[in-house]
Amino acid sequence: MPGMGGIQATRLIREHEKENDITIPSTIIGATALTSVAEHKACIEAGMDYVISKPYKSDEILKVIKKYVAYQKIS
């Protein structure tokens, strides 16, 4: 992402949600070339809901999206 990394963007989104009392947060699914456990943990700690490592398959992305869409319909 030019100009800003995903972790920074996630933190800004979560900060905006908190400052504006947004009760239903955005679902953030990160796609990263970073593969270590520590790097994935940093993404989750920043506020991402899920992280997919590149290269990924389209069926993996669809599975994760469907999971979060189903969760939002229940909530």
All heavy atoms as a GROMACS GRO file, in nm:
protein
  577
    1MET      N    1   0.086  -0.116   0.000
    1MET     CA    2   0.000   0.000   0.000
    1MET      C    3   0.091   0.123   0.000
    1MET      O    4   0.164   0.143   0.096
    1MET     CB    5  -0.086  -0.004   0.127
    1MET     CG    6  -0.226   0.032   0.103
    1MET     SD    7  -0.341   0.002   0.240
    1MET     CE    8  -0.250   0.024   0.387
    2PRO      N    9   0.084   0.201  -0.102
    2PRO     CA   10   0.172   0.319  -0.107
    2PRO      C   11   0.138   0.421   0.002
    2PRO      O   12   0.022   0.451   0.025
    2PRO     CB   13   0.145   0.380  -0.244
    2PRO     CG   14   0.068   0.279  -0.321
    2PRO     CD   15   0.007   0.185  -0.223
    3GLY      N   16   0.242   0.471   0.070
    3GLY     CA   17   0.223   0.579   0.166
    3GLY      C   18   0.190   0.536   0.308
    3GLY      O   19   0.209   0.612   0.400
    4MET      N   20   0.137   0.415   0.325
    4MET     CA   21   0.100   0.370   0.459
    4MET      C   22   0.093   0.219   0.461
    4MET      O   23   0.039   0.158   0.369
    4MET     CB   24  -0.036   0.428   0.498
    4MET     CG   25  -0.080   0.394   0.638
    4MET     SD   26  -0.242   0.459   0.682
    4MET     CE   27  -0.220   0.633   0.658
    5GLY      N   28   0.142   0.159   0.566
    5GLY     CA   29   0.135   0.015   0.580
    5GLY      C   30   0.001  -0.028   0.638
    5GLY      O   31  -0.074   0.053   0.694
    6GLY      N   32  -0.028  -0.156   0.627
    6GLY     CA   33  -0.154  -0.209   0.675
    6GLY      C   34  -0.171  -0.198   0.825
    6GLY      O   35  -0.281  -0.174   0.875
    7ILE      N   36  -0.062  -0.215   0.900
    7ILE     CA   37  -0.070  -0.204   1.045
    7ILE      C   38  -0.105  -0.061   1.085
    7ILE      O   39  -0.192  -0.038   1.168
    7ILE     CB   40   0.060  -0.252   1.112
    7ILE    CG1   41   0.071  -0.405   1.097
    7ILE    CG2   42   0.067  -0.211   1.259
    7ILE    CD1   43   0.199  -0.465   1.150
    8GLN      N   44  -0.040   0.035   1.023
    8GLN     CA   45  -0.069   0.176   1.053
    8GLN      C   46  -0.212   0.210   1.014
    8GLN      O   47  -0.283   0.277   1.089
    8GLN     CB   48   0.029   0.267   0.981
    8GLN     CG   49   0.008   0.414   1.014
    8GLN     CD   50   0.103   0.506   0.937
    8GLN    OE1   51   0.180   0.462   0.852
    8GLN    NE2   52   0.096   0.634   0.967
    9ALA      N   53  -0.256   0.164   0.897
    9ALA     CA   54  -0.393   0.191   0.852
    9ALA      C   55  -0.495   0.130   0.948
    9ALA      O   56  -0.595   0.193   0.983
    9ALA     CB   57  -0.414   0.137   0.711
   10THR      N   58  -0.467   0.008   0.994
   10THR     CA   59  -0.556  -0.059   1.088
   10THR      C   60  -0.566   0.020   1.218
   10THR      O   61  -0.676   0.042   1.270
   10THR     CB   62  -0.508  -0.202   1.116
   10THR    OG1   63  -0.508  -0.275   0.993
   10THR    CG2   64  -0.596  -0.272   1.218
   11ARG      N   65  -0.454   0.064   1.269
   11ARG     CA   66  -0.455   0.143   1.394
   11ARG      C   67  -0.537   0.271   1.377
   11ARG      O   68  -0.612   0.309   1.466
   11ARG     CB   69  -0.314   0.176   1.437
   11ARG     CG   70  -0.240   0.057   1.493
   11ARG     CD   71  -0.103   0.095   1.546
   11ARG     NE   72  -0.036  -0.022   1.600
   11ARG     CZ   73   0.089  -0.055   1.574
   11ARG    NH1   74   0.164   0.021   1.496
   11ARG    NH2   75   0.142  -0.163   1.628
   12LEU      N   76  -0.522   0.338   1.263
   12LEU     CA   77  -0.598   0.461   1.238
   12LEU      C   78  -0.749   0.433   1.230
   12LEU      O   79  -0.829   0.510   1.283
   12LEU     CB   80  -0.550   0.529   1.110
   12LEU     CG   81  -0.413   0.596   1.119
   12LEU    CD1   82  -0.369   0.644   0.980
   12LEU    CD2   83  -0.416   0.712   1.217
   13ILE      N   84  -0.785   0.324   1.165
   13ILE     CA   85  -0.927   0.288   1.155
   13ILE      C   86  -0.983   0.259   1.294
   13ILE      O   87  -1.091   0.309   1.330
   13ILE     CB   88  -0.946   0.166   1.061
   13ILE    CG1   89  -0.914   0.205   0.917
   13ILE    CG2   90  -1.088   0.110   1.073
   13ILE    CD1   91  -0.898   0.087   0.823
   14ARG      N   92  -0.912   0.179   1.372
   14ARG     CA   93  -0.960   0.146   1.508
   14ARG      C   94  -0.967   0.270   1.596
   14ARG      O   95  -1.060   0.285   1.676
   14ARG     CB   96  -0.871   0.039   1.572
   14ARG     CG   97  -0.876  -0.095   1.501
   14ARG     CD   98  -1.016  -0.152   1.493
   14ARG     NE   99  -1.013  -0.286   1.435
   14ARG     CZ  100  -1.106  -0.332   1.356
   14ARG    NH1  101  -1.212  -0.259   1.325
   14ARG    NH2  102  -1.098  -0.453   1.307
   15GLU      N  103  -0.871   0.361   1.582
   15GLU     CA  104  -0.873   0.486   1.658
   15GLU      C  105  -0.994   0.570   1.619
   15GLU      O  106  -1.063   0.624   1.705
   15GLU     CB  107  -0.743   0.563   1.630
   15GLU     CG  108  -0.729   0.692   1.708
   15GLU     CD  109  -0.597   0.761   1.676
   15GLU    OE1  110  -0.492   0.692   1.680
   15GLU    OE2  111  -0.599   0.881   1.646
   16HIS      N  112  -1.021   0.579   1.490
   16HIS     CA  113  -1.138   0.654   1.441
   16HIS      C  114  -1.268   0.594   1.497
   16HIS      O  115  -1.357   0.667   1.540
   16HIS     CB  116  -1.141   0.652   1.288
   16HIS     CG  117  -1.266   0.707   1.230
   16HIS    ND1  118  -1.290   0.842   1.220
   16HIS    CD2  119  -1.376   0.645   1.180
   16HIS    CE1  120  -1.410   0.861   1.167
   16HIS    NE2  121  -1.463   0.742   1.142
   17GLU      N  122  -1.277   0.462   1.495
   17GLU     CA  123  -1.397   0.396   1.547
   17GLU      C  124  -1.416   0.428   1.695
   17GLU      O  125  -1.528   0.456   1.739
   17GLU     CB  126  -1.387   0.244   1.526
   17GLU     CG  127  -1.396   0.204   1.381
   17GLU     CD  128  -1.365   0.058   1.356
   17GLU    OE1  129  -1.302  -0.008   1.442
   17GLU    OE2  130  -1.405   0.009   1.249
   18LYS      N  131  -1.308   0.424   1.771
   18LYS     CA  132  -1.315   0.451   1.915
   18LYS      C  133  -1.354   0.596   1.942
   18LYS      O  134  -1.441   0.624   2.024
   18LYS     CB  135  -1.181   0.418   1.980
   18LYS     CG  136  -1.181   0.430   2.130
   18LYS     CD  137  -1.048   0.386   2.188
   18LYS     CE  138  -1.051   0.395   2.340
   18LYS     NZ  139  -0.925   0.350   2.399
   19GLU      N  140  -1.289   0.688   1.873
   19GLU     CA  141  -1.315   0.830   1.894
   19GLU      C  142  -1.458   0.870   1.856
   19GLU      O  143  -1.513   0.965   1.910
   19GLU     CB  144  -1.216   0.915   1.813
   19GLU     CG  145  -1.075   0.911   1.866
   19GLU     CD  146  -0.975   0.981   1.776
   19GLU    OE1  147  -1.014   1.026   1.665
   19GLU    OE2  148  -0.857   0.989   1.815
   20ASN      N  149  -1.517   0.797   1.762
   20ASN     CA  150  -1.650   0.830   1.714
   20ASN      C  151  -1.758   0.736   1.766
   20ASN      O  152  -1.869   0.733   1.714
   20ASN     CB  153  -1.650   0.833   1.560
   20ASN     CG  154  -1.568   0.949   1.509
   20ASN    OD1  155  -1.613   1.062   1.509
   20ASN    ND2  156  -1.444   0.922   1.469
   21ASP      N  157  -1.723   0.659   1.871
   21ASP     CA  158  -1.818   0.567   1.935
   21ASP      C  159  -1.890   0.477   1.835
   21ASP      O  160  -2.011   0.456   1.845
   21ASP     CB  161  -1.920   0.644   2.019
   21ASP     CG  162  -1.855   0.717   2.135
   21ASP    OD1  163  -1.762   0.659   2.197
   21ASP    OD2  164  -1.894   0.832   2.164
   22ILE      N  165  -1.815   0.426   1.739
   22ILE     CA  166  -1.872   0.334   1.641
   22ILE      C  167  -1.885   0.198   1.707
   22ILE      O  168  -1.787   0.138   1.750
   22ILE     CB  169  -1.784   0.328   1.514
   22ILE    CG1  170  -1.785   0.466   1.448
   22ILE    CG2  171  -1.832   0.219   1.419
   22ILE    CD1  172  -1.690   0.483   1.333
   23THR      N  173  -2.009   0.152   1.720
   23THR     CA  174  -2.035   0.030   1.797
   23THR      C  175  -2.017  -0.097   1.714
   23THR      O  176  -1.995  -0.203   1.770
   23THR     CB  177  -2.177   0.032   1.855
   23THR    OG1  178  -2.271   0.049   1.748
   23THR    CG2  179  -2.192   0.145   1.956
   24ILE      N  180  -2.028  -0.088   1.584
   24ILE     CA  181  -2.005  -0.203   1.496
   24ILE      C  182  -1.877  -0.176   1.418
   24ILE      O  183  -1.878  -0.101   1.319
   24ILE     CB  184  -2.124  -0.229   1.402
   24ILE    CG1  185  -2.251  -0.251   1.483
   24ILE    CG2  186  -2.094  -0.348   1.312
   24ILE    CD1  187  -2.376  -0.262   1.400
   25PRO      N  188  -1.766  -0.233   1.462
   25PRO     CA  189  -1.639  -0.203   1.397
   25PRO      C  190  -1.629  -0.265   1.258
   25PRO      O  191  -1.694  -0.364   1.228
   25PRO     CB  192  -1.536  -0.264   1.491
   25PRO     CG  193  -1.608  -0.372   1.563
   25PRO     CD  194  -1.751  -0.326   1.573
   26SER      N  195  -1.543  -0.206   1.176
   26SER     CA  196  -1.514  -0.260   1.044
   26SER      C  197  -1.443  -0.394   1.060
   26SER      O  198  -1.367  -0.414   1.154
   26SER     CB  199  -1.422  -0.166   0.967
   26SER     OG  200  -1.480  -0.039   0.954
   27THR      N  201  -1.468  -0.483   0.967
   27THR     CA  202  -1.392  -0.608   0.962
   27THR      C  203  -1.267  -0.581   0.879
   27THR      O  204  -1.277  -0.535   0.767
   27THR     CB  205  -1.474  -0.721   0.899
   27THR    OG1  206  -1.590  -0.743   0.979
   27THR    CG2  207  -1.394  -0.849   0.890
   28ILE      N  208  -1.152  -0.608   0.937
   28ILE     CA  209  -1.026  -0.584   0.867
   28ILE      C  210  -0.955  -0.718   0.849
   28ILE      O  211  -0.918  -0.783   0.947
   28ILE     CB  212  -0.936  -0.485   0.943
   28ILE    CG1  213  -1.010  -0.352   0.962
   28ILE    CG2  214  -0.804  -0.467   0.870
   28ILE    CD1  215  -0.935  -0.252   1.047
   29ILE      N  216  -0.939  -0.757   0.724
   29ILE     CA  217  -0.868  -0.879   0.689
   29ILE      C  218  -0.740  -0.837   0.618
   29ILE      O  219  -0.746  -0.779   0.510
   29ILE     CB  220  -0.953  -0.970   0.599
   29ILE    CG1  221  -1.084  -1.007   0.671
   29ILE    CG2  222  -0.875  -1.096   0.559
   29ILE    CD1  223  -1.187  -1.074   0.583
   30GLY      N  224  -0.627  -0.863   0.680
   30GLY     CA  225  -0.500  -0.825   0.622
   30GLY      C  226  -0.447  -0.933   0.529
   30GLY      O  227  -0.465  -1.052   0.553
   31ALA      N  228  -0.382  -0.889   0.423
   31ALA     CA  229  -0.313  -0.980   0.330
   31ALA      C  230  -0.168  -0.934   0.327
   31ALA      O  231  -0.139  -0.822   0.288
   31ALA     CB  232  -0.376  -0.973   0.192
   32THR      N  233  -0.078  -1.021   0.372
   32THR     CA  234   0.061  -0.980   0.388
   32THR      C  235   0.159  -1.084   0.338
   32THR      O  236   0.129  -1.203   0.337
   32THR     CB  237   0.089  -0.948   0.537
   32THR    OG1  238   0.224  -0.906   0.550
   32THR    CG2  239   0.063  -1.068   0.626
   33ALA      N  240   0.275  -1.036   0.298
   33ALA     CA  241   0.384  -1.126   0.260
   33ALA      C  242   0.465  -1.164   0.384
   33ALA      O  243   0.549  -1.252   0.379
   33ALA     CB  244   0.475  -1.057   0.158
   34LEU      N  245   0.437  -1.100   0.496
   34LEU     CA  246   0.504  -1.131   0.622
   34LEU      C  247   0.454  -1.266   0.671
   34LEU      O  248   0.334  -1.289   0.675
   34LEU     CB  249   0.476  -1.023   0.726
   34LEU     CG  250   0.506  -0.879   0.683
   34LEU    CD1  251   0.460  -0.781   0.790
   34LEU    CD2  252   0.653  -0.862   0.655
   35THR      N  253   0.544  -1.353   0.709
   35THR     CA  254   0.500  -1.489   0.741
   35THR      C  255   0.533  -1.535   0.883
   35THR      O  256   0.486  -1.640   0.923
   35THR     CB  257   0.562  -1.590   0.643
   35THR    OG1  258   0.705  -1.579   0.649
   35THR    CG2  259   0.514  -1.565   0.501
   36SER      N  260   0.609  -1.458   0.957
   36SER     CA  261   0.645  -1.506   1.091
   36SER      C  262   0.527  -1.491   1.188
   36SER      O  263   0.437  -1.409   1.166
   36SER     CB  264   0.766  -1.430   1.145
   36SER     OG  265   0.728  -1.303   1.193
   37VAL      N  266   0.530  -1.570   1.293
   37VAL     CA  267   0.426  -1.564   1.396
   37VAL      C  268   0.424  -1.424   1.459
   37VAL      O  269   0.317  -1.367   1.483
   37VAL     CB  270   0.449  -1.673   1.503
   37VAL    CG1  271   0.355  -1.657   1.620
   37VAL    CG2  272   0.435  -1.811   1.440
   38ALA      N  273   0.542  -1.368   1.483
   38ALA     CA  274   0.551  -1.235   1.544
   38ALA      C  275   0.489  -1.128   1.454
   38ALA      O  276   0.421  -1.037   1.504
   38ALA     CB  277   0.696  -1.200   1.574
   39GLU      N  278   0.510  -1.141   1.325
   39GLU     CA  279   0.453  -1.043   1.231
   39GLU      C  280   0.300  -1.055   1.225
   39GLU      O  281   0.230  -0.954   1.224
   39GLU     CB  282   0.516  -1.061   1.093
   39GLU     CG  283   0.663  -1.022   1.092
   39GLU     CD  284   0.740  -1.078   0.974
   39GLU    OE1  285   0.705  -1.185   0.921
   39GLU    OE2  286   0.838  -1.013   0.935
   40HIS      N  287   0.250  -1.176   1.225
   40HIS     CA  288   0.105  -1.196   1.226
   40HIS      C  289   0.046  -1.145   1.357
   40HIS      O  290  -0.060  -1.084   1.358
   40HIS     CB  291   0.070  -1.343   1.204
   40HIS     CG  292   0.065  -1.381   1.060
   40HIS    ND1  293  -0.047  -1.432   1.001
   40HIS    CD2  294   0.158  -1.372   0.962
   40HIS    CE1  295  -0.023  -1.455   0.873
   40HIS    NE2  296   0.102  -1.418   0.848
   41LYS      N  297   0.116  -1.170   1.467
   41LYS     CA  298   0.070  -1.123   1.598
   41LYS      C  299   0.062  -0.971   1.600
   41LYS      O  300  -0.033  -0.914   1.653
   41LYS     CB  301   0.165  -1.173   1.707
   41LYS     CG  302   0.120  -1.137   1.846
   41LYS     CD  303   0.214  -1.194   1.952
   41LYS     CE  304   0.170  -1.150   2.091
   41LYS     NZ  305   0.266  -1.187   2.193
   42ALA      N  306   0.159  -0.903   1.539
   42ALA     CA  307   0.158  -0.756   1.533
   42ALA      C  308   0.036  -0.706   1.456
   42ALA      O  309  -0.025  -0.606   1.494
   42ALA     CB  310   0.287  -0.705   1.468
   43CYS      N  311  -0.002  -0.777   1.351
   43CYS     CA  312  -0.121  -0.740   1.273
   43CYS      C  313  -0.248  -0.753   1.358
   43CYS      O  314  -0.332  -0.662   1.359
   43CYS     CB  315  -0.133  -0.827   1.148
   43CYS     SG  316  -0.005  -0.799   1.025
   44ILE      N  317  -0.260  -0.862   1.430
   44ILE     CA  318  -0.376  -0.885   1.515
   44ILE      C  319  -0.380  -0.783   1.629
   44ILE      O  320  -0.485  -0.727   1.661
   44ILE     CB  321  -0.378  -1.031   1.569
   44ILE    CG1  322  -0.388  -1.132   1.454
   44ILE    CG2  323  -0.490  -1.050   1.671
   44ILE    CD1  324  -0.512  -1.120   1.366
   45GLU      N  325  -0.265  -0.758   1.689
   45GLU     CA  326  -0.258  -0.660   1.798
   45GLU      C  327  -0.293  -0.519   1.751
   45GLU      O  328  -0.344  -0.439   1.829
   45GLU     CB  329  -0.120  -0.662   1.863
   45GLU     CG  330  -0.098  -0.785   1.948
   45GLU     CD  331   0.043  -0.796   2.003
   45GLU    OE1  332   0.133  -0.717   1.963
   45GLU    OE2  333   0.065  -0.887   2.087
   46ALA      N  334  -0.266  -0.489   1.624
   46ALA     CA  335  -0.302  -0.358   1.569
   46ALA      C  336  -0.453  -0.344   1.550
   46ALA      O  337  -0.504  -0.234   1.538
   46ALA     CB  338  -0.229  -0.335   1.436
   47GLY      N  339  -0.523  -0.460   1.548
   47GLY     CA  340  -0.668  -0.455   1.535
   47GLY      C  341  -0.726  -0.530   1.417
   47GLY      O  342  -0.846  -0.528   1.395
   48MET      N  343  -0.640  -0.597   1.340
   48MET     CA  344  -0.692  -0.676   1.229
   48MET      C  345  -0.770  -0.795   1.286
   48MET      O  346  -0.736  -0.849   1.391
   48MET     CB  347  -0.579  -0.727   1.139
   48MET     CG  348  -0.510  -0.619   1.062
   48MET     SD  349  -0.382  -0.686   0.953
   48MET     CE  350  -0.295  -0.536   0.911
   49ASP      N  351  -0.874  -0.834   1.215
   49ASP     CA  352  -0.954  -0.948   1.259
   49ASP      C  353  -0.892  -1.080   1.214
   49ASP      O  354  -0.907  -1.182   1.280
   49ASP     CB  355  -1.096  -0.937   1.203
   49ASP     CG  356  -1.167  -0.817   1.259
   49ASP    OD1  357  -1.200  -0.819   1.379
   49ASP    OD2  358  -1.189  -0.719   1.184
   50TYR      N  359  -0.825  -1.078   1.101
   50TYR     CA  360  -0.769  -1.199   1.043
   50TYR      C  361  -0.656  -1.159   0.950
   50TYR      O  362  -0.658  -1.049   0.893
   50TYR     CB  363  -0.877  -1.275   0.964
   50TYR     CG  364  -0.840  -1.417   0.932
   50TYR    CD1  365  -0.864  -1.520   1.022
   50TYR    CD2  366  -0.782  -1.449   0.809
   50TYR    CE1  367  -0.831  -1.651   0.992
   50TYR    CE2  368  -0.749  -1.580   0.779
   50TYR     CZ  369  -0.774  -1.680   0.870
   50TYR     OH  370  -0.741  -1.810   0.841
   51VAL      N  371  -0.557  -1.246   0.934
   51VAL     CA  372  -0.444  -1.218   0.845
   51VAL      C  373  -0.423  -1.338   0.753
   51VAL      O  374  -0.417  -1.452   0.798
   51VAL     CB  375  -0.314  -1.192   0.925
   51VAL    CG1  376  -0.200  -1.157   0.832
   51VAL    CG2  377  -0.335  -1.081   1.028
   52ILE      N  378  -0.413  -1.311   0.625
   52ILE     CA  379  -0.385  -1.413   0.524
   52ILE      C  380  -0.244  -1.386   0.471
   52ILE      O  381  -0.210  -1.272   0.440
   52ILE     CB  382  -0.485  -1.406   0.407
   52ILE    CG1  383  -0.627  -1.432   0.456
   52ILE    CG2  384  -0.448  -1.504   0.298
   52ILE    CD1  385  -0.733  -1.411   0.349
   53SER      N  386  -0.164  -1.492   0.461
   53SER     CA  387  -0.028  -1.478   0.407
   53SER      C  388  -0.028  -1.494   0.256
   53SER      O  389  -0.096  -1.581   0.203
   53SER     CB  390   0.065  -1.582   0.469
   53SER     OG  391   0.081  -1.559   0.605
   54LYS      N  392   0.050  -1.407   0.190
   54LYS     CA  393   0.069  -1.419   0.045
   54LYS      C  394   0.178  -1.523   0.020
   54LYS      O  395   0.270  -1.534   0.101
   54LYS     CB  396   0.113  -1.285  -0.014
   54LYS     CG  397   0.011  -1.176  -0.001
   54LYS     CD  398   0.070  -1.047  -0.056
   54LYS     CE  399  -0.021  -0.928  -0.032
   54LYS     NZ  400   0.039  -0.803  -0.076
   55PRO      N  401   0.178  -1.595  -0.088
   55PRO     CA  402   0.070  -1.600  -0.186
   55PRO      C  403  -0.048  -1.680  -0.130
   55PRO      O  404  -0.030  -1.775  -0.053
   55PRO     CB  405   0.132  -1.672  -0.305
   55PRO     CG  406   0.237  -1.758  -0.246
   55PRO     CD  407   0.287  -1.686  -0.122
   56TYR      N  408  -0.164  -1.640  -0.162
   56TYR     CA  409  -0.284  -1.707  -0.114
   56TYR      C  410  -0.370  -1.746  -0.232
   56TYR      O  411  -0.353  -1.696  -0.344
   56TYR     CB  412  -0.363  -1.617  -0.019
   56TYR     CG  413  -0.375  -1.475  -0.067
   56TYR    CD1  414  -0.466  -1.440  -0.166
   56TYR    CD2  415  -0.292  -1.376  -0.017
   56TYR    CE1  416  -0.475  -1.311  -0.213
   56TYR    CE2  417  -0.301  -1.245  -0.063
   56TYR     CZ  418  -0.393  -1.214  -0.160
   56TYR     OH  419  -0.401  -1.086  -0.206
   57LYS      N  420  -0.461  -1.836  -0.207
   57LYS     CA  421  -0.551  -1.883  -0.312
   57LYS      C  422  -0.685  -1.812  -0.297
   57LYS      O  423  -0.726  -1.778  -0.187
   57LYS     CB  424  -0.569  -2.034  -0.301
   57LYS     CG  425  -0.441  -2.112  -0.321
   57LYS     CD  426  -0.462  -2.259  -0.304
   57LYS     CE  427  -0.327  -2.330  -0.322
   57LYS     NZ  428  -0.330  -2.466  -0.280
   58SER      N  429  -0.752  -1.792  -0.408
   58SER     CA  430  -0.879  -1.719  -0.405
   58SER      C  431  -0.982  -1.789  -0.318
   58SER      O  432  -1.062  -1.724  -0.251
   58SER     CB  433  -0.934  -1.697  -0.546
   58SER     OG  434  -0.953  -1.821  -0.612
   59ASP      N  435  -0.979  -1.923  -0.312
   59ASP     CA  436  -1.077  -1.994  -0.228
   59ASP      C  437  -1.052  -1.967  -0.080
   59ASP      O  438  -1.146  -1.964   0.000
   59ASP     CB  439  -1.079  -2.144  -0.257
   59ASP     CG  440  -0.947  -2.214  -0.232
   59ASP    OD1  441  -0.841  -2.154  -0.255
   59ASP    OD2  442  -0.951  -2.332  -0.191
   60GLU      N  443  -0.926  -1.942  -0.043
   60GLU     CA  444  -0.895  -1.908   0.097
   60GLU      C  445  -0.954  -1.772   0.132
   60GLU      O  446  -1.013  -1.755   0.239
   60GLU     CB  447  -0.743  -1.906   0.117
   60GLU     CG  448  -0.702  -1.873   0.259
   60GLU     CD  449  -0.550  -1.866   0.275
   60GLU    OE1  450  -0.476  -1.874   0.176
   60GLU    OE2  451  -0.507  -1.852   0.390
   61ILE      N  452  -0.941  -1.677   0.041
   61ILE     CA  453  -0.997  -1.544   0.064
   61ILE      C  454  -1.149  -1.552   0.075
   61ILE      O  455  -1.209  -1.494   0.166
   61ILE     CB  456  -0.956  -1.447  -0.048
   61ILE    CG1  457  -0.805  -1.426  -0.046
   61ILE    CG2  458  -1.029  -1.314  -0.035
   61ILE    CD1  459  -0.752  -1.352  -0.165
   62LEU      N  460  -1.212  -1.623  -0.016
   62LEU     CA  461  -1.358  -1.636  -0.012
   62LEU      C  462  -1.405  -1.701   0.117
   62LEU      O  463  -1.506  -1.660   0.175
   62LEU     CB  464  -1.407  -1.716  -0.133
   62LEU     CG  465  -1.396  -1.645  -0.266
   62LEU    CD1  466  -1.431  -1.740  -0.381
   62LEU    CD2  467  -1.484  -1.522  -0.270
   63LYS      N  468  -1.335  -1.801   0.165
   63LYS     CA  469  -1.371  -1.869   0.289
   63LYS      C  470  -1.369  -1.771   0.407
   63LYS      O  471  -1.461  -1.768   0.488
   63LYS     CB  472  -1.274  -1.986   0.314
   63LYS     CG  473  -1.303  -2.065   0.439
   63LYS     CD  474  -1.203  -2.179   0.454
   63LYS     CE  475  -1.222  -2.253   0.584
   63LYS     NZ  476  -1.122  -2.359   0.601
   64VAL      N  477  -1.265  -1.690   0.415
   64VAL     CA  478  -1.254  -1.593   0.525
   64VAL      C  479  -1.362  -1.486   0.513
   64VAL      O  480  -1.426  -1.450   0.613
   64VAL     CB  481  -1.113  -1.530   0.527
   64VAL    CG1  482  -1.105  -1.417   0.629
   64VAL    CG2  483  -1.008  -1.635   0.555
   65ILE      N  484  -1.385  -1.436   0.394
   65ILE     CA  485  -1.488  -1.334   0.375
   65ILE      C  486  -1.625  -1.389   0.413
   65ILE      O  487  -1.702  -1.324   0.485
   65ILE     CB  488  -1.487  -1.281   0.230
   65ILE    CG1  489  -1.359  -1.198   0.207
   65ILE    CG2  490  -1.612  -1.197   0.202
   65ILE    CD1  491  -1.336  -1.159   0.063
   66LYS      N  492  -1.655  -1.508   0.369
   66LYS     CA  493  -1.785  -1.570   0.403
   66LYS      C  494  -1.800  -1.585   0.554
   66LYS      O  495  -1.908  -1.566   0.608
   66LYS     CB  496  -1.800  -1.704   0.333
   66LYS     CG  497  -1.827  -1.691   0.185
   66LYS     CD  498  -1.837  -1.828   0.118
   66LYS     CE  499  -1.858  -1.813  -0.031
   66LYS     NZ  500  -1.864  -1.943  -0.099
   67LYS      N  501  -1.692  -1.622   0.621
   67LYS     CA  502  -1.695  -1.637   0.767
   67LYS      C  503  -1.735  -1.507   0.833
   67LYS      O  504  -1.823  -1.504   0.920
   67LYS     CB  505  -1.559  -1.682   0.818
   67LYS     CG  506  -1.547  -1.682   0.968
   67LYS     CD  507  -1.405  -1.715   1.012
   67LYS     CE  508  -1.389  -1.697   1.162
   67LYS     NZ  509  -1.252  -1.723   1.204
   68TYR      N  510  -1.674  -1.397   0.792
   68TYR     CA  511  -1.702  -1.269   0.855
   68TYR      C  512  -1.836  -1.210   0.812
   68TYR      O  513  -1.901  -1.142   0.891
   68TYR     CB  514  -1.585  -1.172   0.835
   68TYR     CG  515  -1.472  -1.207   0.928
   68TYR    CD1  516  -1.368  -1.289   0.888
   68TYR    CD2  517  -1.474  -1.165   1.061
   68TYR    CE1  518  -1.267  -1.325   0.975
   68TYR    CE2  519  -1.374  -1.202   1.149
   68TYR     CZ  520  -1.271  -1.282   1.105
   68TYR     OH  521  -1.172  -1.318   1.193
   69VAL      N  522  -1.879  -1.237   0.691
   69VAL     CA  523  -2.012  -1.192   0.649
   69VAL      C  524  -2.118  -1.265   0.729
   69VAL      O  525  -2.215  -1.206   0.778
   69VAL     CB  526  -2.033  -1.214   0.497
   69VAL    CG1  527  -2.179  -1.199   0.458
   69VAL    CG2  528  -1.946  -1.119   0.417
   70ALA      N  529  -2.100  -1.396   0.749
   70ALA     CA  530  -2.195  -1.474   0.829
   70ALA      C  531  -2.197  -1.424   0.972
   70ALA      O  532  -2.303  -1.410   1.033
   70ALA     CB  533  -2.157  -1.622   0.826
   71TYR      N  534  -2.082  -1.390   1.028
   71TYR     CA  535  -2.073  -1.340   1.163
   71TYR      C  536  -2.149  -1.208   1.177
   71TYR      O  537  -2.222  -1.185   1.273
   71TYR     CB  538  -1.926  -1.321   1.204
   71TYR     CG  539  -1.911  -1.256   1.340
   71TYR    CD1  540  -1.933  -1.328   1.457
   71TYR    CD2  541  -1.876  -1.121   1.350
   71TYR    CE1  542  -1.920  -1.269   1.581
   71TYR    CE2  543  -1.863  -1.060   1.474
   71TYR     CZ  544  -1.885  -1.134   1.588
   71TYR     OH  545  -1.873  -1.074   1.711
   72GLN      N  546  -2.134  -1.119   1.079
   72GLN     CA  547  -2.202  -0.990   1.083
   72GLN      C  548  -2.352  -1.003   1.071
   72GLN      O  549  -2.426  -0.927   1.131
   72GLN     CB  550  -2.147  -0.897   0.973
   72GLN     CG  551  -2.007  -0.850   1.004
   72GLN     CD  552  -1.949  -0.762   0.897
   72GLN    OE1  553  -2.004  -0.751   0.787
   72GLN    NE2  554  -1.837  -0.700   0.926
   73LYS      N  555  -2.399  -1.103   0.998
   73LYS     CA  556  -2.544  -1.125   0.986
   73LYS      C  557  -2.602  -1.173   1.118
   73LYS      O  558  -2.715  -1.142   1.151
   73LYS     CB  559  -2.573  -1.227   0.876
   73LYS     CG  560  -2.553  -1.172   0.737
   73LYS     CD  561  -2.586  -1.275   0.632
   73LYS     CE  562  -2.566  -1.219   0.493
   73LYS     NZ  563  -2.597  -1.317   0.390
   74ILE      N  564  -2.524  -1.248   1.195
   74ILE     CA  565  -2.569  -1.300   1.324
   74ILE      C  566  -2.572  -1.188   1.427
   74ILE      O  567  -2.661  -1.182   1.510
   74ILE     CB  568  -2.478  -1.415   1.373
   74ILE    CG1  569  -2.493  -1.535   1.279
   74ILE    CG2  570  -2.511  -1.455   1.515
   74ILE    CD1  571  -2.392  -1.645   1.304
   75SER      N  572  -2.473  -1.101   1.422
   75SER     CA  573  -2.460  -0.995   1.524
   75SER      C  574  -2.567  -0.891   1.515
   75SER      O  575  -2.629  -0.861   1.425
   75SER     CB  576  -2.325  -0.926   1.511
   75SER     OG  577  -2.223  -1.020   1.532
   0.00000   0.00000   0.00000
